[in-house]
């Protein structure tokens, strides 16, 4: 039977012509849905840590922060400015650094000065709200010993010094 079927001529013409319309399909809703599935949300606000002991020198501060969520973060934006008691403290220069890690050492600061820090997290979707602000203090500069005023005797010594700092220093430690 197969051999007889293959010997027959086959008519490949269609009995009716199909009507093809030029259709434009709107995929915008599907595209939005697909993008929303693959999109990552903007990160939550980071939490800035209080100043750690030994995290300051006279001219530098080490600032640390963290995230309490599993957000995807590409980088952080660390902002800081010196704290001032003057009325126009908002006009003081703010500095902004882009950081990849959850810590940063800021240099070229003034000794015995308070600085206010805050940080935001960034990813492809946007920027987080800023963290709470934290105040860090640089270490005082070493005192200047007045060598011409040093006096000593068998059981005592008088050592005089002066602070090179603008802000008052809480205490001094004298080592022999």
C-alpha positions as CSV (number, residue, x, y, z in Angstrom):
1,X,0.0,0.0,0.0
2,X,2.8,2.3,0.7
3,X,4.3,1.8,-2.7
4,X,0.9,2.7,-4.3
5,X,0.6,5.8,-2.1
6,X,4.0,7.1,-3.1
7,X,3.2,6.7,-6.8
8,X,0.3,9.1,-6.5
9,X,0.7,12.8,-7.3
10,X,0.2,15.0,-4.3
11,X,-1.5,18.4,-4.7
12,X,0.3,20.9,-2.3
13,X,-2.0,23.8,-3.0
14,X,-4.2,25.0,-0.2
15,X,-7.9,25.0,-1.0
16,X,-8.4,28.3,0.9
17,X,-5.9,31.2,1.2
18,X,-5.2,32.1,4.8
19,X,-5.7,35.7,5.7
20,X,-2.7,37.0,7.5
21,X,-3.3,40.2,9.4
22,X,-0.4,42.4,10.4
23,X,-0.7,42.2,14.1
24,X,1.3,44.2,16.7
25,X,1.5,42.4,19.9
26,X,1.8,44.5,23.1
27,X,4.4,42.9,25.4
28,X,4.8,45.9,27.7
29,X,2.8,44.2,30.6
30,X,4.8,41.0,30.2
31,X,8.1,43.0,30.0
32,X,7.2,44.9,33.2
33,X,6.3,41.6,35.0
34,X,9.6,40.0,33.9
35,X,11.6,43.1,35.0
36,X,9.9,43.1,38.4
37,X,10.8,39.4,38.9
38,X,14.5,40.0,38.1
39,X,14.8,43.4,39.8
40,X,16.5,43.7,43.2
41,X,15.0,46.1,45.7
42,X,16.9,49.2,46.8
43,X,18.8,48.4,50.1
44,X,17.7,49.2,53.6
45,X,19.5,51.9,55.6
46,X,22.8,50.7,57.1
47,X,23.5,50.9,60.8
48,X,26.6,53.0,61.7
49,X,28.6,51.7,64.7
50,X,29.6,53.9,67.6
51,X,33.3,54.9,67.8
52,X,35.4,51.9,68.8
53,X,38.3,52.3,71.3
54,X,41.6,53.0,69.7
55,X,39.9,53.8,66.4
56,X,41.3,57.4,66.2
57,X,44.6,59.2,65.9
58,X,45.1,62.9,65.9
59,X,44.4,63.1,62.2
60,X,42.4,60.0,61.3
61,X,39.3,58.0,62.3
62,X,38.2,54.5,61.4
63,X,34.4,54.3,60.9
64,X,32.5,51.0,60.7
65,X,28.9,50.1,59.8
66,X,26.8,47.1,58.9
67,X,23.5,45.9,57.3
68,X,20.9,44.0,59.3
69,X,19.3,42.6,56.1
70,X,20.4,40.4,53.2
71,X,20.2,43.3,50.7
72,X,22.4,43.3,47.6
73,X,24.8,46.2,48.0
74,X,27.3,47.3,45.3
75,X,28.9,50.2,47.3
76,X,28.4,52.6,50.2
77,X,28.3,56.4,50.3
78,X,30.0,57.7,53.5
79,X,29.3,61.3,54.4
80,X,30.9,63.4,57.1
81,X,31.4,66.9,58.4
82,X,32.9,68.5,61.4
83,X,30.5,69.2,64.3
84,X,30.2,72.9,65.2
85,X,28.3,74.7,67.9
86,X,27.8,77.7,65.7
87,X,24.4,78.6,64.3
88,X,25.6,78.1,60.7
89,X,26.9,74.6,61.3
90,X,24.7,73.3,58.4
91,X,26.8,75.4,56.0
92,X,30.0,73.5,56.9
93,X,31.5,71.5,54.1
94,X,30.2,67.9,53.8
95,X,32.6,65.3,52.4
96,X,31.3,62.2,50.5
97,X,33.3,59.1,49.9
98,X,32.4,56.0,47.8
99,X,33.4,52.8,49.7
100,X,33.1,49.1,48.8
101,X,33.7,47.7,52.3
102,X,31.7,48.3,55.5
103,X,34.5,50.4,57.0
104,X,36.7,53.3,56.1
105,X,39.6,55.2,57.5
106,X,39.3,58.9,57.0
107,X,42.6,60.9,57.1
108,X,43.6,64.5,57.1
109,X,41.3,65.4,60.0
110,X,41.9,68.0,62.7
111,X,43.1,66.8,66.1
112,X,40.6,66.7,69.1
113,X,37.7,67.5,66.8
114,X,34.2,66.0,66.6
115,X,33.0,64.7,63.3
116,X,29.5,63.6,62.3
117,X,29.2,60.5,60.1
118,X,26.3,58.9,58.2
119,X,26.3,56.2,55.4
120,X,23.9,55.0,52.7
121,X,24.0,51.8,50.7
122,X,23.7,51.7,46.9
123,X,22.8,49.0,44.3
124,X,21.4,49.0,40.7
125,X,17.9,49.8,42.0
126,X,18.9,52.9,43.9
127,X,20.2,54.3,47.2
128,X,19.0,53.5,50.7
129,X,17.9,56.0,53.2
130,X,20.9,57.4,55.3
131,X,21.8,55.7,58.5
132,X,21.5,57.5,61.8
133,X,24.3,60.0,62.4
134,X,27.1,59.1,64.7
135,X,29.7,61.4,66.2
136,X,33.3,60.4,66.3
137,X,36.2,62.3,67.9
138,X,39.9,62.5,66.8
139,X,42.6,62.1,69.4
140,X,44.2,65.2,70.9
141,X,47.6,66.2,69.6
142,X,50.4,65.5,71.9
143,X,51.2,68.2,74.4
144,X,54.2,70.4,73.9
145,X,56.6,70.2,76.9
146,X,58.1,73.5,77.9
147,X,61.7,72.3,78.4
148,X,62.9,75.7,79.7
149,X,60.5,75.4,82.7
150,X,61.4,71.9,83.8
151,X,62.8,71.8,87.4
152,X,63.9,68.9,89.4
153,X,65.5,68.0,92.7
154,X,66.4,64.7,94.4
155,X,62.8,63.5,95.1
156,X,60.7,65.5,92.6
157,X,60.4,67.0,89.2
158,X,58.3,69.8,87.8
159,X,57.2,69.3,84.1
160,X,55.1,71.9,82.4
161,X,53.4,71.5,79.0
162,X,50.7,73.2,77.0
163,X,48.1,71.7,74.7
164,X,48.2,72.5,71.0
165,X,44.5,71.8,70.8
166,X,41.7,74.3,70.3
167,X,39.1,72.1,72.2
168,X,39.8,71.3,75.8
169,X,41.5,68.0,76.7
170,X,39.8,65.8,79.4
171,X,43.0,64.5,81.0
172,X,46.7,63.8,80.6
173,X,48.8,60.8,81.5
174,X,52.4,61.4,82.6
175,X,54.8,58.5,82.4
176,X,58.2,58.3,84.0
